[in-house]
Structures are given as structure tokens and as C-alpha cells.
Amino acid sequence: MRKRQGKVLSEHQAGNVSRLKPATSTPMMVGSGDITWVCGHCDHHLAEGIMPGQINNLILICYSCGALNYISTELESGPDLPSSN
């Protein structure tokens, strides 16, 4: 699994980008890909098993801390983050 952090944005920076707000603390999306998206503020798992390019130009609101996490294909490339396990 490749671990990636969302880019935390302020309300002003987020503008009109579409947002998903979770109803529970479980990841908002679970699939069979190899990317796990975590909150850029608190490391809470936002989405697991995501395929490259599956989420783009979307804000996932963290259930744990409320941070606005911008997710884009541009953030997929880059070094793997250390596992919190």
C-alpha cells in the first residue's frame, strides 16, 4: 500500500471544490487499489485501496479533526509516507 496525505486547505482555499463529509469514522471509500489517503493534519485514514487517478480534485473532510483534505492525481506521485502501524 502506498500512503499519501491530503493537502489541508483553509475554507477560503477550498473555494467551490466538491467535498465529501463522512458519516462515520471508517474510511469514506474502500477499494482494491494500492493507495491509502490519510488526513494531512491528524493522519486519520480517509480512503483505502484507491486506484491511481480514481480520486481527483475532491476534498475529503476528516471525521476525526474536520480538516479539509484536497486530493488530486498530482499528489499521488511522491515518496511513500511512513506507516502508522
N, C-alpha and C positions, 0 to 999 in steps of 0.2 A: 504494500500500500504506500502510495505517495501522499504525504501530509502537506497540505497547503493552508495558509492563513488568508482569511478575507481581509481586505483593506478597510479599516474602520474609517467611516466618514461622519462628519457632523450633519445635522439636519439640513443645513444650508447647502453643503457639498452634495448631498444626496439628490437634491432637486426633485425631478419628476421620474427618477428611475423606479421601475416596478419593484415592489417589496413583497416578501413572504414573511408572515409572522407565525411562529409555531404555537400550537395549542398545548403541547406537552414538552417535556424535557428531552424526548427522544429525537434523533436526527430527523430533519424535515424531509429528507429524501434518502432512500437506501436503494442501491443498485448492485450491479455485478462488475463495475469498473474498478480501477485501481487508485482512484483519488479520494482522499478524505479531506473535506473542508472543515477547518476549525475557526472559531472566533479569534479575530486579531487582538482582542482585548483580554479575554479570560481563558482561551483555549478549549472552550466547550465545543463538542462535535456538532456541526450544523448539518452536514450531509456526508454520507459514507458510500463507497462503492460507485463513485461517479466516473463516467467515461470522459475522456478528453473532449472538450467542446460541448459537453452536454448542458452546462450552465454558463450563460454568458450575459453580461450586462444586467445583472439582477442583484438586489440587496436581500440578504437573509438576515433577519433580526434575531439576535441571540436571545434564547429563552432565559439563560442564566443571568446575563448582565444588561440586556437591552441594547447592546451596541449594534449599529448599522454596518453590516459587513458587505462590502461590494465584492462581487465575484465576477471575474471575467476570464476569457481564454488567455489573455496576456499574463495573468497571474499564475497560470498552470505551469509554465516553464520556470525553471529556477531550482535552486538546491532544495533537497528534501529537508523538512524540519525534523528535529529530534522527536521521537515518540514519547508520549507522556505515560506510557505503560511501564 
